[in-house]
Structures are given as C-alpha cells and as structure tokens.
Amino acid sequence: MSLTTDNLFGIHTQALDLWQRRTEVLANNLANADTPGYLARDIDFRKVLADASGGAGGLPLQTTAAGQIGTAGPVADGALAYRVPTQPSMDGNTVDAQAEQAAFAANGVHYQASLSFITAQIRMLRTAITGGQG
C-alpha cells in the first residue's frame, strides 16, 4: 500500500500552493497601489480549491512553453479575477491599500495554519515510525 502526499496531508498541500500564489497577487497589488490605471486582482480561494479537490486530486502544472515554469495552477486557469473597488480613484487605480494589507495579513495566517497542520502530521508519522523514541 502506498501513500501519496494527497492522502497523507489532505487538502493542505493544495491549500499551501494557493495561499502562496495569493500572497504573490496581493503583494503585486500593494506594489502597484500608486500606479494609475492599475486594477487590483485576487484569487477566489474557495472556488479554486473546490475545483482542485473535485478534479483529478491535484493542481496540474501548466506552462506556456516546453521546459518553462511560469505562473501555474489557479493563475493560469483564469481564477485570477479583478477586485471590485470600494473607493474608486480619479486615476483608475482600484487598489485599496488598507484592504490589501488586511488581506495580506489574513492570507499569512491561513498559510501558517496549513503549514502547522502539515508539520503536525509529519511529527505524528515520525512518532509512529520510531515508536515515540527520538
């Protein structure tokens, strides 16, 4: 009987990838907070994770050319959507820096929670393998 990481860690391996990708998107929004005409984007985490867990059991790596690793998974799949602005600006920029910072912080907490779960699973397996010694 062979265990895969999908069976071993559940949805948390996919969640880590999505949280990491969302961190990149939110950081990009923050970096462009003063760029005229920039449209804030975000990943619909629930939709992408539901699609991934209901699909083939993983997030496939997608590239634009052979031998290239670019933006893969949810970003390439079109799950990256434009954010609806809460306070429209005169220059067309839709980034609300405070909302982006709050989303960035919350995203970090979610990432850490998934990472903590995986770490606990590894610790539990190590204890089971060694019989509590070591």
C-alpha positions in Angstrom: 0.0 0.0 0.0 1.5 3.3 -1.0 0.6 6.7 0.5 0.7 9.8 -1.6 1.1 13.3 -0.1 -2.5 14.0 -1.2 -3.7 11.1 1.0 -1.3 11.9 3.8 -1.8 15.7 4.2 -5.3 16.0 2.7 -6.1 19.3 1.1 -3.4 21.2 2.9 -0.8 20.7 0.2 -3.0 22.2 -2.4 -4.0 25.0 0.1 -0.4 25.9 0.7 0.2 26.4 -3.0 -2.9 28.6 -3.3 -2.0 30.7 -0.3 1.5 31.2 -1.7 0.1 32.3 -5.1 -2.4 34.6 -3.4 0.4 36.2 -1.4 2.2 37.0 -4.7 -1.0 38.5 -6.1 -1.7 40.6 -3.0 1.9 41.8 -2.9 1.7 42.8 -6.6 -1.4 44.8 -5.8 0.3 46.6 -2.9 3.4 47.3 -5.1 1.1 49.0 -7.6 -1.0 50.9 -5.2 0.1 54.2 -6.7 0.1 53.1 -10.4 -2.5 55.0 -12.4 -5.0 52.7 -14.0 -3.8 49.6 -12.2 -6.7 47.1 -11.5 -6.4 45.1 -8.3 -6.6 41.3 -8.6 -7.3 38.4 -6.3 -7.7 34.7 -6.3 -11.1 33.2 -5.4 -9.6 30.7 -3.0 -12.8 28.8 -2.3 -13.6 28.3 -6.0 -10.1 27.2 -7.0 -9.8 24.8 -4.0 -13.2 23.4 -4.7 -12.3 22.9 -8.3 -9.0 21.3 -7.4 -10.4 18.9 -4.8 -13.3 17.9 -7.1 -11.0 17.3 -10.0 -8.1 14.9 -10.5 -6.9 15.4 -7.0 -4.2 18.0 -7.6 -3.2 21.2 -9.2 -1.6 20.5 -12.6 1.4 22.4 -13.6 0.8 24.4 -16.7 3.4 26.2 -18.8 3.3 28.3 -21.8 6.2 26.6 -23.5 8.1 23.4 -23.1 10.8 23.5 -20.4 9.4 26.6 -18.8 7.9 27.0 -15.3 5.8 30.1 -15.2 2.6 31.1 -13.5 0.9 27.8 -13.0 -2.3 26.4 -11.4 -5.0 28.9 -10.5 -3.4 32.0 -12.0 -3.1 30.3 -15.4 -6.6 28.7 -15.1 -8.4 32.1 -15.0 -9.1 32.1 -11.3 -7.4 35.4 -11.0 -10.2 38.0 -11.0 -10.3 41.7 -10.8 -11.3 43.1 -7.5 -14.4 45.3 -7.2 -13.2 48.7 -6.0 -14.7 50.0 -2.7 -13.4 53.5 -3.2 -12.9 54.4 -6.9 -10.0 56.8 -7.5 -9.7 59.5 -10.1 -6.7 57.8 -11.8 -8.5 54.5 -12.3 -6.4 52.6 -9.7 -8.6 50.1 -7.8 -6.1 49.2 -5.1 -7.3 49.9 -1.6 -4.0 49.7 0.3 -5.6 49.1 3.7 -7.8 46.3 2.4 -4.9 44.8 0.6 -2.7 44.9 3.7 -5.5 43.3 5.8 -6.0 40.5 3.1 -2.2 40.0 3.0 -2.0 39.6 6.8 -5.0 37.2 6.9 -3.5 35.2 4.0 -0.3 34.8 6.0 -2.3 33.4 8.9 -4.1 30.9 6.7 -0.8 29.9 5.1 0.8 29.3 8.6 -2.2 27.3 9.7 -1.9 24.9 6.8 1.8 24.7 7.3 1.3 23.9 11.0 -1.2 21.1 10.1 1.3 19.5 7.8 4.1 19.8 10.3 1.9 18.2 13.0 1.1 15.3 10.6 4.8 14.8 9.9 5.6 14.8 13.6 2.8 12.3 14.2 4.2 10.0 11.5 7.7 10.3 12.9 6.4 9.3 16.3 4.5 6.3 14.9 7.5 5.1 12.9 10.0 5.5 15.8 7.6 4.3 18.5 8.0 7.5 20.4 11.8 7.2 20.7 13.6 10.1 19.2 
